[in-house]
């Protein structure tokens, strides 16, 4: 009887220990929707090479996240995130904030483009799409942000690549170009309800590496007519 008692006690201890373990449910991959249809853009994801291209030319990246069975260190405030089956990050919006890992150490002047390729899986009523960032000189703030120059606000089932050209950011002047980027924050929508699968995120070189990092000077005025 003593032996049976000890066996029963050991079983109870094992069950209690199992109950105390954190659940793995949050990291269970969810089914990813098909990629297509994909919005036409000169910026494309090449699944064969595993990188982004611009007009067929491979882009050099400082950071590339592909979410292969992992959140790749990204965190959300209130929203539910989990790896999508195969590849991608499934996001159900409660709070729009999605942050990258810290310590990116990206030279902004060399890598001024941020690409976010995603598929919308549920509709919502308040698209945002703002890109915030922090540096050694400032934290995330409304004074420093970018907005996508193309690819914004996809329809349900549509895949698109959001293109942020931070050499001409929406607010903050040339700050990105003069800074080392520590962290990025992506605010997908302003209200809860939307859902997405984020396929890839990258910080890349300029889309046209031969272009100047600042806007071109204004064109010369035509010569005055001779009298």
N, C-alpha and C positions, 0 to 999 in steps of 0.2 A: 504493500500500500504506500509506503514511503516513497518508493521509486516512482510510482504513478503520480504521487503528489508533486514531486520535483519536476517530472516531465510536463505536468499541467502548468506548473509555475513558469517553466522556461517558455512554454508556448505563449502564455499570457504576456510575458515580458517582450517576446518577439513581436506580438501583435501591437502592443503599445508603442514600441519603437517605430514600427511601420507607420502607425497613425501620426507620429510626430514628424515624419519626413515631409519636406515641401512637395507639393503636387507638381508633376511634370506636365500637367494639362496645358499650361500657358505656352510651352515650347513645342507642343504637338503640331506638326505641319498641317496646314489646311490646304484644301484642294485649290490649285491656281487655275483661273480661267484661261481659255485660249488667248493668244496674243492679239490676233487680228480682230477687226480691221485696224491697220496702223495709219495714222495721219501722215501724209506725204511731207517730207522734210529733207533738206540736204544733209542733216545730221541723222545718221542711222547707226543702229547697233548691229555689228557683224557677229553672229553667233558662232561662226566658224573660227574666227580669230580671237573672239572673246574681248572685243574692244569697240569703242565708238569710232566712226568715220565721219569726215566732212567732205562731201562731194567725192566720195570714194577713196579719200586719203586718210590713213590711220592717224588718229589724234594721240599725241603724247599726253599721258595723265600723271598728275602728282598723286592722286588718290582715286581708287576705283573700288566700289562696293558692289558685289553681285549677289549677296544674301543666299549663298549656297547652303541651305539647311540651317542658317544662323541669322540672328539679327545684326551681326557684324558690329556689335557695340552700340547700335542706335537705340535710343530710349524715347519713350513717349510720356506725355503728361496726361494721364487719364484715358487716353485712347488705348485700344487693345491692339497689340502688335504680336505677330508670330511668324516664323518662317513659312513660306508657301511651299507646297510640294514641288520638287524639281528645282525651282529657283525663284527667288523673289521674297518680298516682305509684305505680308498681308496686314493692312491697316484699316481698322474700323474707327471712324472719327467720333470722339467725344470732346476732346480738346485738340486743337489743331497742331500743337507743337510736337515736332519730331526732331530730335537732336542727334548729331553725329558724336562719335567719341571726341574727347578733348585731346590737345597736344598734336594737332595735325601738322603744324610747322610748315605751312604751305606759303611760299613767296608769292604774294598776290600779283605782282607785276609780271611774273613769268607764267602764272596759271590763273588767268582772269575769267575763265568760263566754267560755269557749273551746269551739268546736265543731269536731269532727273527723268528717267524713262519709267512710265507707269501705265497701268490699265485701270480705268474706273469700273468698279463692280456694283456700286449702288449710288443713286442720285442724291444730291443735297441741294440746298437753296442758296448757299453763300460761298462761292468760290473765293479763295484768297490768293494762294500761290506766292506769298512773300518769302524771300530768302533773307534771313538775318545771319549775323556772324559776330564773333568776338575776336579781339586781338589783345596784345599786351597793353594797349592804350585804352581800350574800352570793352565793356561787356555788351551783350545783346541790347539793342536800343532801337526805337523807332526812327532815330536819326541816321541809321546806317542800314540800308536794305536794298535788295534788288527785286525786280519783277521780271517775269519771263518775257523775252522779246518774241517768242513763238511757242506754240504748243499748249497754250493755256486752256483750262476748263474743258476736258474731254467729255464726250457723251458716255453713257453707260455702255460698256463693252468695247469702247475705243481705246487703243493704245497710242500714246503720244510721248514725245520727248520734249520736256520743258528746257528751254535754252536761256540761261542767265548770262548776259555779257556784263560782268562786273567792272569792266573798264569804263562803262557808262551806266553806273548804278543809279537806281531811281532816286535815292536820297543818300547824301554823304559825300558828294563830290568824288574826288580821286582817292578816297580813303583806302579802299581795297587795294588799289595799285601801289600804295605807299606802305602797306602793312604786311606782316607775317600773320597768316590766318590760323587761329587756334582751334576754332570750332564753328560749324555751321548749324543753322536751325531752319527747318523747312515748315512753314505754316500752310498746310494744304487748303483748308477751308475754315470759314469763320464760325460755322454752326455745326452741331452734331448731326449724324445721320449718314453722311457719305462714307464710302468704303473704296479702297484701292488695293491693288497689288503693285508695289514699287519693284520694278524689275532690276534696275541698276541706277546708281548715282556715281557721278565722276566729277572731279575737278581737273580741268584740262588746259592745255595751251590755247592761245587765240585760235579762232576758227580759220583766220587767215594769218599765219605766222609772219608774213611779209609786211602786214599792215602796221602802221605806227600804233603805239599804245595810247596815244592821245588823239582827239579828233583832228582831222586835217585842217589847215588854215583856210580861212575863207577865200574864195576865188577872187582873183584880181578884178577890179572894176574895169569895164571897157574904156579904152582911151577916148578922151573927149574929141569930138569931131573938129577937124581943122576949120578955121574961119576963112 
